[in-house]
């Protein structure tokens, strides 16, 4: 009986040892993936910083002005004029005052229990 128990415990120890080694190698693989991803992120952040610096240089007025002057005639561009933004006279007027008599009639009909939507549907012949 003790011999069988010893064999069983030896077998369980070997299986658990194999499980520990599999877990160890799995964790090492995950750690190496994490390190590779961190290096990739750092590389991409460096590239993004370089692109932002290039954009800042290319977006300066001193860099853009000669290009604009060179292509001004072909593109038919010029300085912005005040008339391009519109005028106050072009703004629409405020809406007229609401019809208070119609609103009072609507509220009176609702308080009497008449549903205005049903009345509209009956007039249209929809029901």
Buried (B, 14 or more C-beta within 10 A) or exposed (E): EEEEEEEEEEEEEEEEEEEEEEEEEEEEEEEEEEEEEEEEEEEEEEEEEEEEEEEEEEEEEEEEEEEEEEEEEEEEEEEEEEEEEEEEEEEEEEEEEEEEEEEEEEEEEEEEEEEEEEEEEEEEEEE
